[in-house]
Amino acid sequence: MSEKNTNLIVKPFLKWAGGKRQLMSEIKNNMPKHYNKYYEVFIGGGALLFELQPHKAVINDTNKQLINCYQVIRDYPEELIKDLQNHQNQADYFYQIRAVDRHSQDYHNLSPIQQASRIIYLNKTCYNGLFRVNSQGQFNVPFGAYKNPEIVNESVIRAVSQYLKNNHIEIKNADFAQALKTAKKDDFIYLDPPYDPVSDTAAFTGYDMKGFNKDEQIRLKKTVDSLHKKGCLILLSNSYTDFIRELYDEPYYQHIKISAMRSINSKGNKRGKVDEILIKNYN
């Protein structure tokens, strides 16, 4: 399946650390030419999904707040837009909204629409557009103090809503292995897990309070092996580390080294060019 007639307004509605927009040409050049259903089980900001706009897909993430955003945009775009228009680009207000998840009762009193609106607002106005939670699952990025952030992008929300609504897109909030159980021969699976850290101090696993350590990378590799045996078409992104290269050191996995500019980092001197790897099981 090759996707055609894509809507250019359909694009990520959140800025997401590790987003794939700048690597899009490399990824697309290494995709299979034909496939059945599309799977992306670490969906994040959805850059590749929205670039391809497949008609049949399964998308998933363990981050419940993120998946709620996708569901709300699909089902209640106008109500979400209306709620987003209430937010203010002001520090005291930002910290008041950010603090809602410190009080479980306050957070649970929010409707799904208000929860999605809160995450999108915080993402658009926090420092460097960084989605990060602490071990309690609380959003902990400071205010960005940007002059005129685009809190409400009505055209993108409506376009994404129409895409999700008018195609066969299943949205899941599950463990990656669970979300991949229905994958069949000739389905295309793009895997973009939290990356293996390039050093002991470089780990960034704050997208979700559970984190993603080396044991999880090994568990993912075992899942990839079982999908390979099924005849699924797999493309995986990760850091170009010895650990990842050795983990996927099998004759049926091709390794492609690529370079990326990373601009989302809390420390300015940690932004810049980094080596990444694409691993695939097809020619």
C-alpha positions in Angstrom: 0.0 0.0 0.0 1.4 3.4 -0.9 -0.6 6.3 0.5 -1.6 9.1 -1.9 -3.6 12.3 -1.8 -2.5 13.2 1.7 -3.8 16.3 3.4 -0.9 18.7 4.1 -2.8 20.3 7.1 -2.8 16.9 8.9 0.4 17.2 11.0 1.4 16.8 14.7 -0.6 18.8 17.1 2.0 18.4 19.9 5.8 19.1 19.9 7.4 15.9 21.0 10.9 15.1 22.1 12.4 12.6 19.6 9.9 13.7 16.9 10.7 12.4 13.4 9.8 15.3 11.2 13.4 16.2 10.3 14.3 12.5 9.5 11.2 12.0 7.4 13.0 11.6 4.1 15.5 9.0 5.5 12.6 7.0 7.1 10.5 7.1 3.9 13.4 6.1 1.8 13.8 3.0 3.9 10.1 2.0 4.1 8.6 -1.0 2.3 7.0 0.0 -1.0 3.8 -2.1 -0.3 2.2 -3.2 3.0 -1.2 -3.9 4.4 -2.0 -2.3 7.8 0.3 0.3 9.5 1.3 -0.1 13.1 3.0 2.5 15.3 3.0 1.6 19.0 5.2 4.4 20.3 3.1 7.1 18.6 4.3 10.2 20.4 3.6 13.2 18.2 2.7 11.0 15.2 4.9 12.7 12.6 5.2 9.6 10.4 1.5 8.6 10.8 0.5 12.1 9.7 3.0 12.2 6.8 1.8 8.8 5.5 -1.9 9.1 6.4 -2.6 5.3 6.0 -6.2 4.2 5.6 -5.7 1.3 8.0 -3.6 1.7 11.2 -3.2 0.8 14.8 -1.6 3.5 16.9 -0.7 3.1 20.6 1.2 4.7 23.5 1.5 3.8 27.2 1.1 7.5 27.9 -2.6 7.8 28.9 -2.7 11.6 28.7 -1.2 11.5 25.2 -3.7 8.9 23.9 -6.6 10.9 25.4 -5.5 13.8 23.2 -5.8 11.6 20.1 -9.2 10.3 21.1 -10.5 13.8 22.0 -9.3 15.3 18.8 -11.0 12.5 16.9 -14.3 12.7 18.7 -14.7 16.3 20.1 -12.6 18.7 18.0 -14.9 21.7 18.3 -15.3 21.3 22.1 -11.5 21.0 22.4 -10.9 24.2 20.3 -13.4 26.1 22.5 -11.6 24.9 25.7 -8.1 25.8 24.4 -9.3 29.3 23.7 -9.8 29.8 27.4 -6.0 29.4 28.2 -3.6 32.3 28.9 0.0 32.6 28.1 0.9 33.8 31.6 3.3 32.3 34.1 1.0 32.2 37.2 -1.8 30.7 35.1 0.6 28.2 33.6 1.8 26.9 37.0 -1.8 26.8 38.3 -2.8 24.5 35.3 0.4 22.5 35.6 -0.3 21.9 39.3 -3.6 20.2 38.7 -2.1 16.8 38.4 -0.5 17.2 41.9 -4.0 16.8 43.3 -5.5 13.6 42.0 -9.1 14.7 42.8 -8.7 17.9 40.8 -7.3 16.1 37.9 -9.9 13.4 37.9 -12.6 16.1 38.0 -11.4 17.3 34.6 -13.4 15.9 31.6 -11.4 14.1 28.9 -11.7 17.3 26.8 -10.3 19.4 29.6 -7.5 16.9 30.2 -6.5 17.1 26.5 -6.8 20.9 26.4 -4.5 21.1 29.5 -1.8 18.9 27.9 -1.9 20.8 24.6 -1.7 24.1 26.4 1.2 23.0 28.6 3.0 21.6 25.6 2.7 24.8 23.6 3.7 27.2 26.4 6.3 25.2 28.4 10.0 25.6 28.0 11.2 24.2 24.7 8.0 22.3 24.0 9.3 19.4 26.2 6.8 16.8 27.3 8.2 15.3 30.5 6.7 13.8 33.6 8.3 12.8 36.9 8.1 9.4 38.6 4.6 10.2 39.9 3.4 11.0 36.4 3.2 14.7 37.0 4.1 17.2 34.3 7.2 19.0 35.5 8.5 21.3 32.7 8.8 25.1 33.6 7.0 28.0 31.8 8.5 28.9 28.5 7.8 32.7 28.5 7.3 32.7 24.7 5.8 35.9 23.3 3.1 34.5 21.1 2.8 30.7 21.2 0.2 29.1 19.0 -2.0 27.5 21.7 -5.0 26.9 19.4 -4.4 25.7 15.8 -8.0 25.2 14.7 -7.2 24.0 11.2 -4.8 21.3 12.3 -7.1 20.0 15.0 -10.0 19.8 12.5 -7.9 18.2 9.8 -6.4 15.6 12.2 -9.9 14.9 13.6 -11.3 14.2 10.0 -8.3 12.0 9.2 -8.8 9.9 12.4 -12.5 9.7 11.9 -12.7 8.9 8.2 -10.1 6.1 8.2 -9.8 2.8 10.0 -7.5 4.1 12.8 -7.5 2.0 16.0 -6.2 4.0 19.0 -4.8 2.0 21.9 -3.4 2.7 25.3 -1.5 -0.5 26.1 1.9 -2.1 26.4 3.7 -2.2 23.1 3.7 -6.0 23.0 0.0 -6.2 23.6 -0.7 -3.6 20.9 1.3 -5.6 18.4 -0.5 -8.9 19.0 -2.9 -8.4 16.1 -0.1 -7.7 13.5 -0.1 -10.1 10.6 2.2 -11.0 7.6 2.9 -8.0 5.4 1.7 -5.4 7.9 4.2 -2.5 8.3 5.4 -1.8 11.9 7.4 1.4 12.6 8.9 1.3 16.1 10.2 4.5 17.7 10.8 3.6 21.3 12.5 5.9 23.9 16.1 5.7 22.8 18.9 3.9 24.4 21.0 6.6 26.1 24.3 7.4 24.5 25.8 7.9 28.0 24.9 7.3 31.6 23.9 10.9 32.0 22.0 11.3 28.7 19.0 9.2 29.6 15.7 10.9 28.9 12.8 8.6 29.8 10.4 11.3 31.0 7.7 10.8 28.4 6.0 8.3 30.7 6.5 7.7 34.4 7.4 4.0 33.8 10.5 4.8 31.8 12.2 2.6 29.3 15.5 0.9 30.4 17.7 -1.7 28.8 15.5 -4.6 30.0 12.7 -2.9 28.0 14.9 -2.6 24.9 15.6 -6.4 25.2 11.9 -7.2 25.6 11.2 -5.1 22.5 13.9 -7.0 20.6 12.2 -10.3 21.5 8.9 -8.9 20.2 10.6 -7.7 17.0 12.0 -11.3 16.5 8.5 -12.8 16.9 7.0 -10.3 14.4 9.9 -11.0 12.0 8.9 -14.7 12.1 5.3 -13.8 11.3 6.4 -12.1 8.2 5.8 -8.5 9.4 7.7 -5.7 7.8 9.6 -3.9 10.6 11.5 -0.6 10.7 13.0 0.6 14.0 14.7 3.8 15.1 17.1 4.1 18.0 20.4 5.5 19.2 23.5 4.4 17.4 24.9 2.7 20.5 27.0 -0.4 20.9 24.2 -1.9 22.9 21.5 -1.5 20.2 23.8 -2.6 17.4 24.8 -5.7 19.2 21.2 -6.4 20.3 20.1 -6.5 16.6 23.2 -8.2 15.3 21.3 -10.8 13.2 21.8 -11.5 9.5 18.1 -10.6 8.8 18.3 -7.1 10.3 19.9 -4.3 8.2 21.5 -1.4 10.0 21.5 2.1 8.5 23.4 4.8 10.3 21.9 8.3 10.0 22.5 11.7 11.6 19.9 13.9 13.3 19.8 17.4 14.8 18.2 17.3 18.2 16.8 20.6 19.4 14.6 19.5 22.3 16.8 19.2 25.3 16.6 21.0 28.7 20.4 21.9 28.3 21.4 24.0 25.4 24.9 22.4 25.1 23.2 18.9 24.7 21.4 20.0 21.5 23.1 19.3 18.1 24.0 16.5 15.7 23.6 12.9 17.0 24.0 9.5 15.3 20.9 7.4 15.1 20.2 3.9 13.6 17.4 2.5 11.4 17.0 -1.2 11.6 14.8 -3.1 9.1 14.1 -6.7 8.2 13.4 -6.2 4.4 15.2 -5.0 1.3 
